[in-house]
Structures are given as structure tokens and as C-alpha cells.
Amino acid sequence: MSHAHPLPFSVLDLAPVPQGTSIGQALHNSLDLARHVEQLGYHRYWLAEHHNMPGIASAATAVVIGHVAAGTSTIRVGSGGVMLPNHAPLMVAEAFGTLAALYPGRIDLGLGRAPGTDQATMRALRRYMGAVDSFAQDVVELQAWFQPAQPGQAVRAVPGEGQDVPLWLLGSSTYSAQLAAALGLPFAFAAHFAPDQLMEAIAIYRRTFKPSAALAQPYVLVCIGVCAADTDDEARRLFTSSQQQFVALRRGNPGLLPAPVDDIREVASEAEIAGLDHTFRYSAIGSPDTVRAKVQKVLDATGADELMAASQIYDHGARRRSYEILADVRGQLTKAAA
């Protein structure tokens, strides 16, 4: 990668539903943000599948991807991720085959192994308990549905077969790193909420990577939280929305994205704040200079090929601004040697 082309920057959108906002408005905000970051030169825009989460509007992930892809023109749009245990691989191939037919060369299919929800919701999704155990087979089956049909093939993915839909494996542990390496697929790590195995997972992925028709060399995308504002104080204040939402989730009471507070210590205990600091330790929160230094540190540590940023910010204008600041910072970074 030459110095003239900075590292690709991308967006993970959890389609946040701020308090006082309707689901419809949240989804319009997602499209508005996608159009904004497309203008700013971001590379891809991924949406995440979560269920039974009042603060996240992207449960029907493929539908939201269609909405965003229809309203943009160049940015890649995809899933970060589709939780494969919740779905028959054939139906995923049909959905993403449809998207790829409508928006050729712009659709990504990131796959996760977690259910993205709780046990009761899992049963409501008709998900059987052994589904996680069959994840590797399901990925291979999904790959096969995208291949051109064989003569006499009884079941075909229409749409889907013969479509160019790049598959990614998403992980928050070493399992998906090993599978991505074995299958020769690009690997995305969710350091924005699960930082603990980041370095180990990347090392395993690079060390055991087997080239495939999809990918000749390992390709690592690292996702971190970003909350950028004009000053450190303002960024820290905006970030309290994310912190409060995460505390509510940990307390077993997931909710809408709350308005920021002046001091997180008013609403979270010392132990909870310590847990937040641990969870968000790769997050870049602050002024442009602070964010640049933190992002550079993450790139130096990981040698990532691409950086993805998740920004849970209550005010939509402030969220747009955060991605503007990050785009400005991008030109000042140096890519670390892997």
C-alpha cells in the first residue's frame, strides 16, 4: 500500500435509537450518516444484527442494507454481521444475492457466530441450540450457494448463485480467527466491545492463513469505538451515552441510547466504570489530536489493513461530526508494517 493511499476507514452502524427518537427516524439517520461518510471517503458501511434490543434498529439487517445501498452510490454496504446461527444459509444467500443483483460490486457479507441476543429470543428465532456448533459447516455451505450451480443440482440459490458477494468472518475471540485463516477469508475483530483476545486472534489468523480463491494474503479489519469532538471534554461527555447504554445492558436492562450526562459517576458505580474502561480500552475518545494518537496506537499494535469505527452518539449532528473528525485524522496516520 503506497503512502498516497491512506488506510481504508469504514463505519459500523448499530442503527442506534436515541431516547425520544422513533425507529423510523433512527433508520433515516443511518441513511443520512451513510451518505455523509460516503462523501468523506469512507470505504464501507456495515450494519449489525441484534435482536430484542430496543436501542438497535437493524435486526432485519439485509432490509436495512438495502435501504442504505439504495440511497448511496459508491460506498460498500454490508453486514457486520449477520449472525449465521439464526438463519438457514440458503436464505442468507438469497437475501444477499438479491442485494448483490441490485447493487453489483458493493455488497459485503460479514458473518458472526454469536446469536446476537438472549436465550429466550434465540428460541423465538427458531434457533436450535446446536447451531453454533455447526457454524463452520454453515459458512462452507453458504460459500457453496454462491457458486455457479452444477448440472443437475436439485436446490439452487436464486438469487445468489454466481454472485460476487465477499464473505468476511467476524470475531471477538480466537475461534473465528482460526476459521477465517483455514478458509482463506478476511477477518474482522470486534475490539469495540470485546478487546481481550484482539492481539492473540490476529496473530493466529496471520500465522495460520491459507490462501484461497477469495483472498491471497491475510486481511485484518479492526473495529474500535470512536467518539470524536472538538475538545476532549465534549467527546468524553458525548461518550457517556455509550457508557450508560452498556451499563444498562450489563445490568440486564438493555434500552434506548440515553442522552449524555456531565459525569458518568453519577449513574454508574466505580466497579461498573472500571468494567467500561476495560471494555472500551481501544476506543478513541477525544479531540482530533487525542483521537489521532489513539488510532495510531491501535494501528501500530495490530498492523490492521483497515480500521472500522463504531460511534454510539446520542445527537445525530454530533455523530456526523465525529466521523468528519476521524476522516480528517486519517490523512495524518502512518500504516504500521504487519
C-alpha positions, 0 to 999 in steps of 0.5 A: 500500500503506497503512502498516497493511499491512506488506510481504508476507514469504514463505519459500523452502524448499530442503527442506534435509537436515541431516547425520544427518537422513533425507529423510523427516524433512527433508520433515516439517520443511518441513511443520512450518516451513510451518505455523509461518510460516503462523501468523506471517503469512507470505504464501507458501511456495515450494519449489525444484527441484534435482536430484542434490543430496543436501542438497535434498529437493524435486526432485519439487517439485509432490509436495512442494507438495502435501504442504505445501498439504495440511497448511496452510490459508491460506498460498500454496504454490508453486514457486520454481521449477520449472525449465521446461527439464526438463519438457514444459509440458503436464505442468507444467500438469497437475501444477499444475492438479491442485494448483490443483483441490485447493487453489483460490486458493493455488497459485503457479507460479514458473518458472526457466530454469536446469536446476537441476543438472549436465550429466550429470543434465540428460541423465538428465532427458531434457533436450535441450540446446536447451531453454533456448533455447526457454524463452520459447516454453515459458512462452507455451505453458504460459500457453496450457494454462491457458486455457479450451480452444477448440472443437475443440482436439485436446490439452487440459490436464486438469487445468489448463485454466481454472485460476487458477494465477499464473505468476511468472518467476524470475531471477538475471540480466537475461534473465528480467527482460526476459521477465517485463516483455514478458509482463506477469508478476511477477518474482522475483530470486534475490539469495540466491545470485546478487546481481550483476545484482539492481539492473540486472534490476529496473530493466529489468523496471520500465522495460520492463513491459507490462501484461497480463491477469495483472498491471497494474503491475510486481511485484518479489519479492526473495529474500535469505538470512536467518539470524536469532538472538538475538545476532549471534554465534549467527546468524553461527555458525548461518550457517556451515552455509550457508557450508560447504554452498556451499563444498562445492558450489563445490568440486564436492562438493555434500552434506548441510547440515553442522552449524555450526562456531565459525569458518568459517576453519577449513574454508574458505580466505580466497579461498573466504570472500571468494567467500561474502561476495560471494555472500551480500552481501544476506543478513541475518545477525544479531540482530533489530536487525542483521537489521532494518537489513539488510532495510531496506537491501535494501528501500530499494535495490530498492523490492521489493513483497515480500521472500522469505527463504531460511534454510539452518539446520542445527537445525530449532528454530533455523530456526523461530526465525529466521523468528519473528525476521524476522516480528517485524522486519517490523512495524518496516520502512518500504516504500521508494517504487519 
